[in-house]
Structure formats: C-alpha cells, structure tokens
Amino acid sequence: MDYIDFGDIQDAVLDCKYEDIVYGNEIINSLASRLKVTDIPEPVPYIVKRLGVVAACYNRCLLQTGTDPTTVFNGAGGVENSDIYAQKLKLYKAEMERLMASLTAADFGVTGGQGRASIPLYRS
C-alpha cells in the first residue's frame, strides 16, 4: 500500500525517485509490523506520513552524498561540511530516528497493537 507519493516530498533540493518512495512506504510498513498494527487507516495520520517522507528523503540523500558538484575537496576537512546531500543526510537521519523511537500504535490511529517496538534482551 502507498502511504506517501511524490506530491508529499517538499524538499526543493532533492529529486526523489520511485525507489525512495518505495523505501518510505516500506519503513511505515516495517514500523507498523513491529508495533503489531495490522490495519493502517486511510488516509494515514500526519505523523506516520511524515515518517515515510523523511525516510524517502533520507534514502535519496544517502544515495546522492558525494555527488554535489559545488563541493570542494580540501583533503583535510573532507567533503562532509560542504556537500549539501551529506548535510541533509544528517538532518533526515536524526528526524527519522526520533520519529521511529517516538511513534506508538496509537499514532497509527488504531486501537490494540503494541505501545512501542521493543527487543527483549536476555542474559546468557
């Protein structure tokens, strides 16, 4: 199911592709699965859609980092400080991690499910 599409991407620098949209939708499905959400309502709540958009933009930045033609390679400081895609990658990564850590089943607009995704840890 598609929760986001090209019209949802508002980043003027990034030229998101089909695979980025697919990635964003898969991130939503993955989180829903971890939270045991079986039926995501249409239209999806804003915060859930935001996660998909951020994930799509993150994926595009990941693939574009190092291709900024205005970047000057100085050898000492590297490329990260002047490459627009690397800068945006940091921002989108932080936002995606924040959203994935804070979203609950209730944010999907459903009852039931599991409050937060968790991984049980055991001592051996």
The 8 nearest C-alpha neighbors of each residue, nearest first, counted from 0:
[[1, 2, 24, 28, 25, 3, 39, 21],
 [2, 0, 3, 24, 4, 21, 20, 25],
 [1, 3, 24, 0, 48, 43, 4, 51],
 [4, 2, 1, 7, 48, 51, 24, 52],
 [3, 5, 6, 7, 20, 2, 1, 8],
 [4, 6, 7, 8, 3, 20, 15, 17],
 [7, 5, 4, 8, 9, 3, 52, 20],
 [6, 8, 5, 4, 3, 9, 52, 48],
 [9, 7, 5, 6, 10, 52, 4, 56],
 [8, 10, 11, 7, 6, 5, 13, 52],
 [11, 9, 12, 13, 8, 56, 14, 15],
 [10, 12, 13, 9, 14, 8, 15, 56],
 [13, 11, 10, 14, 83, 84, 9, 15],
 [14, 12, 10, 15, 11, 59, 56, 60],
 [13, 15, 16, 12, 59, 11, 10, 56],
 [16, 14, 13, 59, 19, 56, 17, 55],
 [15, 17, 19, 18, 14, 20, 59, 5],
 [16, 18, 20, 19, 21, 15, 5, 22],
 [19, 17, 21, 20, 16, 22, 15, 55],
 [20, 18, 55, 22, 16, 21, 17, 58],
 [19, 21, 23, 17, 22, 18, 55, 4],
 [20, 22, 18, 24, 19, 23, 25, 17],
 [23, 21, 19, 25, 20, 24, 55, 18],
 [24, 22, 51, 55, 54, 20, 26, 25],
 [23, 25, 21, 27, 22, 26, 51, 2],
 [26, 24, 28, 22, 27, 23, 29, 21],
 [25, 27, 29, 23, 28, 24, 30, 22],
 [26, 28, 24, 30, 25, 29, 51, 31],
 [29, 27, 25, 31, 26, 30, 32, 24],
 [28, 30, 26, 32, 31, 27, 25, 33],
 [29, 31, 33, 27, 32, 28, 26, 34],
 [32, 30, 36, 28, 34, 29, 33, 35],
 [31, 33, 35, 29, 30, 34, 36, 28],
 [34, 32, 30, 35, 31, 116, 29, 36],
 [33, 35, 113, 31, 116, 32, 36, 104],
 [36, 34, 112, 32, 33, 113, 31, 37],
 [37, 35, 31, 112, 34, 32, 38, 104],
 [36, 38, 35, 39, 32, 31, 112, 34],
 [39, 37, 36, 40, 109, 31, 107, 35],
 [38, 40, 107, 37, 41, 43, 36, 109],
 [41, 39, 43, 42, 38, 108, 107, 109],
 [42, 40, 43, 39, 44, 2, 38, 108],
 [41, 43, 40, 44, 2, 39, 45, 48],
 [42, 44, 41, 40, 48, 47, 45, 2],
 [43, 45, 47, 46, 107, 48, 42, 108],
 [44, 46, 48, 47, 49, 43, 42, 50],
 [45, 47, 49, 48, 44, 50, 106, 102],
 [48, 46, 50, 49, 44, 45, 43, 107],
 [47, 49, 45, 51, 50, 46, 43, 52],
 [48, 50, 46, 52, 47, 51, 45, 53],
 [51, 49, 47, 53, 48, 52, 54, 98],
 [52, 50, 23, 54, 48, 49, 53, 24],
 [51, 53, 49, 55, 54, 50, 23, 8],
 [52, 54, 56, 50, 55, 51, 91, 57],
 [55, 53, 23, 57, 51, 52, 56, 50],
 [56, 54, 23, 19, 52, 58, 57, 20],
 [55, 57, 59, 53, 58, 54, 60, 52],
 [58, 56, 54, 60, 91, 55, 59, 88],
 [57, 59, 61, 55, 56, 60, 19, 54],
 [58, 60, 56, 62, 61, 57, 15, 63],
 [61, 59, 63, 84, 57, 88, 62, 58],
 [60, 62, 58, 59, 64, 63, 57, 88],
 [61, 63, 59, 60, 64, 58, 65, 57],
 [64, 62, 60, 66, 61, 59, 84, 65],
 [65, 63, 84, 85, 66, 61, 60, 62],
 [64, 66, 67, 63, 82, 78, 85, 84],
 [65, 67, 63, 64, 68, 82, 84, 70],
 [66, 68, 69, 82, 70, 65, 83, 84],
 [69, 67, 70, 66, 71, 82, 65, 83],
 [70, 68, 67, 71, 82, 81, 83, 66],
 [71, 69, 82, 68, 81, 67, 72, 78],
 [70, 72, 73, 69, 78, 81, 68, 82],
 [73, 71, 78, 74, 77, 70, 76, 75],
 [72, 74, 75, 71, 77, 76, 78, 70],
 [73, 75, 77, 72, 76, 78, 71, 79],
 [76, 74, 77, 73, 72, 78, 79, 71],
 [77, 75, 74, 73, 78, 80, 79, 72],
 [78, 76, 74, 75, 79, 72, 73, 80],
 [77, 79, 72, 80, 81, 82, 76, 70],
 [78, 80, 82, 85, 81, 77, 86, 76],
 [81, 79, 78, 82, 86, 77, 76, 85],
 [80, 82, 70, 79, 78, 83, 71, 86],
 [83, 81, 85, 84, 70, 79, 67, 78],
 [84, 82, 86, 85, 81, 87, 67, 64],
 [83, 85, 64, 87, 60, 86, 82, 88],
 [86, 84, 88, 64, 82, 87, 83, 79],
 [87, 85, 83, 88, 84, 89, 82, 90],
 [86, 88, 90, 84, 89, 85, 91, 83],
 [87, 89, 85, 60, 91, 86, 90, 57],
 [90, 88, 92, 87, 86, 91, 93, 85],
 [91, 89, 87, 93, 92, 88, 94, 86],
 [90, 92, 94, 57, 88, 93, 89, 95],
 [91, 93, 95, 89, 90, 94, 88, 96],
 [92, 94, 96, 90, 91, 95, 97, 89],
 [95, 93, 97, 91, 92, 96, 98, 90],
 [96, 94, 92, 98, 97, 93, 91, 99],
 [95, 97, 99, 93, 94, 98, 100, 92],
 [98, 96, 94, 100, 95, 99, 93, 101],
 [97, 99, 95, 101, 100, 96, 102, 94],
 [100, 98, 96, 97, 101, 102, 95, 30],
 [101, 99, 97, 98, 102, 96, 115, 116],
 [100, 102, 98, 99, 97, 103, 115, 96],
 [103, 101, 99, 98, 106, 100, 104, 115],
 [104, 102, 115, 114, 106, 105, 101, 34],
 [103, 105, 106, 107, 114, 112, 34, 113],
 [104, 106, 108, 107, 103, 109, 110, 114],
 [107, 105, 108, 103, 104, 102, 47, 44],
 [108, 106, 105, 104, 109, 44, 39, 47],
 [109, 107, 105, 106, 44, 40, 110, 104],
 [110, 108, 105, 107, 111, 104, 39, 36],
 [111, 109, 105, 112, 108, 104, 36, 107],
 [112, 110, 109, 113, 104, 36, 105, 35],
 [111, 113, 35, 36, 104, 34, 110, 114],
 [112, 114, 34, 115, 35, 104, 111, 116],
 [115, 113, 103, 104, 112, 34, 116, 105],
 [116, 114, 103, 113, 34, 117, 104, 102],
 [115, 117, 34, 33, 114, 118, 113, 103],
 [118, 116, 115, 119, 33, 34, 114, 113],
 [117, 119, 120, 116, 33, 121, 115, 34],
 [120, 118, 117, 121, 116, 122, 115, 33],
 [121, 119, 118, 122, 117, 123, 116, 115],
 [120, 122, 123, 119, 118, 117, 116, 115],
 [123, 121, 120, 119, 118, 117, 116, 115],
 [122, 121, 120, 119, 118, 117, 116, 33]]
